[in-house]
Amino acid sequence: MGAAIVARNVWKSFDTGRKNNRRAVDVLKGVSLTVDAGEMVSIVGPSGSGKSTLLYCLSGLESVGSGFVEVMGKRITKASRRSLFKIQKDHLGFVFQSYNLIPSLNAGENVWLPARLADRSTTKEHVRALLDDMGLADRWNSYPSELSGGEQQRVAIARALASDADVVFADEPTGALDSKSGRDVLGMLRSVSNDGRRSVVMVTHDLEAASLADRVLVLKDGLIVREMGRSTAAEILEAMEVSR
């Protein structure tokens, strides 16, 4: 089915320092990658390597300094705000480390909202089934302030799955979950790409989670220093150690 994401020579820098002593720090230094339709890709690396920045650049949540990114054949680099929003609405789902739930909506409404915005025919029954799969069957009417961190993360994951997005971006999706809930969530993310149509791009420090992916990218100092196929946690750790 072709490529879901294409990135070529992506650079991204941030200004640091005080007003009179600012300097640009390169966080991404010419990253190129392709994510195929139906593929699950994990991005790993030490803190500060640029993992989350790369995820945000691939999804259009951060602009790139140079290079380009395409999502589902559509160039998001330098796209207008309106065009970018439409691409994100029509094709992308997000699982944020900070959840990003809407405080004024209950759990069920938070899950349902992206599908409604994208004009997808998601039913209330489907949303309830997703919450049930997440162990939240009795939490439909609960607001984010009434949920634990782990429950909010599971709502966020159900939200990403409900929209039937072509690409799901996940930033540390198991960070707030206990081991059993984490395994359940990872199983659901893995099932997304098993249909051969949808893709998952996941940033994680959990090497067991990374080992579920079809491909693992090791990032260091803003560069992909190693690309691996399906690998064990031990193999990923060894690759990270060698790359230091």
N, C-alpha and C positions, 0 to 999 in steps of 0.2 A: 504493500500500500504506500510505499515511499516514506519520506522523512517527515516526522512530526515537528522536529526542531532542527534548524541549521544555524550554527554560529560560526563566524569566521573572523579571526584576528581581533577579538574583542578586548579593548582596553577600558579600564575604569579607574579614575583617581578621585580622591577626596582631599579637600583643603584641611590642613591641620594647623594648630598654633593660634596665637592671638592675632588680633586685627592687624597690628603693625609688623607681624612676623609670620605671615602665613606661608605655607609651602605645600605643594601638591605631592601627595603620596600615592603611588601606583598600587592599587589593590589587585587588579587583574592586568596581566601583561601579555596580551596577544593570545587569548584562549580561542581555540577552534574545536568544535565538536559537532556531532550529528546524533540525534536520538530518533530511532526508527519508530514507526507506528507499531504498537503492540509490544514495545520494549520497556523494561524497567531498568533504570540506571541509578546507581548510588554514587554520591560524591562524598568522599572522605578526605580527611587531612587534619593537621593540627589546628588549634585555635589561631585565628588571625591569618589563615591561609587564603581566605577569600571565598569560602564555600557559600555562605549565605548571599554574599554580594553577587556571585555568579548566578545563583538561583533567581535572584531578583532581576538581574539583567536579562536572563533568558525569558522571564515571564512579563517583561515590560514594566515591572514595578520600579525599576531604576533605569535611567537612561544610560547609554554607553558613551564613552568618550570618543572612541573610533571603532571601526569594524562594523559588522551588522549582525542582526538576528532575524530569522524568519520563523514564524509559527504557522503550521499548516499551510505552507506555501505563501504566506503573507508577510511582507516586510514590516516589522514593528519598529525598527530603528528610524527615528525622526518622523514617525507617523503622527498625525494630528491627534490631539487628546480624544476627540470623538471617535476617530478610526481605531485608536488603540483600545478604547473602552469596548467598542463593538467586538474586536478580536478576542479580548479577554472574556467578555460575556458569552460569546458564541462557542469558544473553544477550550477555555482554561478553568481549572478548579484549583483552589489553594487550601493548604493546611499550614497555618502559621504557628510558629513557636509560641506566640503571644495570643493565640486563639482568634482574636479580632471578631468576636461575636458582637452583635448589636444589642446593647443593654436593654433597650425598650421592647425587644421582641423575646418571646419565650423560646424554649428549645426547638419546638416543632416549627415555629415560624422562621427561626434562624436557618434551619435545615432547608426549608421550602423556598426561601427567598431567591437564591441564585437561579434555581430552575424556573421560577416564575419570571424573573428578569430576562432570562434567555428564551422565553416563550416555549419551554419544553413541557410536554404533557405529563409531568410528574404528578401522581395522585397522592392524596392524603394517606391512603393505605400504604403506598410505597415508602413515604417518609416515616410512617409508624414502624414499618418493617425494618428500616435502617436503624432507627433508634433502638428497636428491640434487639437487633444484632449487636448493637453497642452496649447492651445491658442497661438501656435507659428507657425501657418501655413505660415506666411510670413517671417520666420526667418531662413529658410534652409541655405541660403548662408552667414549668419552672423557668425562671429568668436567670441569666448568667450569674447575677449576684447571689443566687441561691444554690449554685452548683459548685462543687469542688473543682480544683484545677484539672484533675484527671477527667472529670465529667465534662468540663468545658472543652477539653481537647477531643473527646469522643464525639461531642456535638459538632465540632469543627470538621472532623473527618467525615461524619455522616453528611454534612453540608456539601463537602467536595464531591462525594460519591453521588449525591442525589441529582446533581445537574447533568450527569452522564457526559462530563467533559472529555474532550479528546486527549488532553494532557492534564494530569494532576501533579502539581508541584507541592512537595511536602518538606517543610523545614523542621527538622528534629521532631517527627510526629509522635515519638514515644517518650519524649523527655519528661512528661508529667505523669506517666502511667506506671502502674505496678507491672511486674513481669508478665502476669497472665493477661492483663488487659493489653499490654504491649504486643504480645504474641498474636492476640486476636486481631488487633488493628493492622499489624503487618500482614497477616493472612488476607485481610480484606484489600489492602493496597496491592498485594501480589496478585489477587484475583482480577483486579482492574485490567492489568495488561495481559492476562491469560486469554482474553477474548480475541487477541490478535489485532485489535483495532485501536484501543486506547493505550496511552503511555503514562508512565510514572517517572518523575525525576525527584529523587529524594536526597536531601542533605542529612547526614547522620554522623554522630560520633560512636554509635553502637555498631560494632563490627559484626555482631550476629545479625542485626537488621540489614546491614549492607550486604551480607552474604546471600540474601534472598534475591538480589538483583541479577539480571542477565549480564550486566556489565558494571564494573566498578572503576571510577575515575579517581585517582589519587592526586590531590591538589596540594601544592606547596609554593608559598611565596607568590601566589597569583598565577601559577602555571600548572598545567596538567603534566605531571612528571611520570606517571605510569597509568596505563590502561589495561584492565584485566577483564577476562571473561568471568563466567560464574565461578566464584572462589569461596573457599572456607574463610571463617573469621581469622584462623591462624595464618593463612596465606596473605590475607589483606594486611594483617598486623606486620608480617615480615616485609611486605612491600613498602609499608609506611616507614618502617625502621631503616630499610636500605636507602630510602629516599631522603633521609634526614641529612 
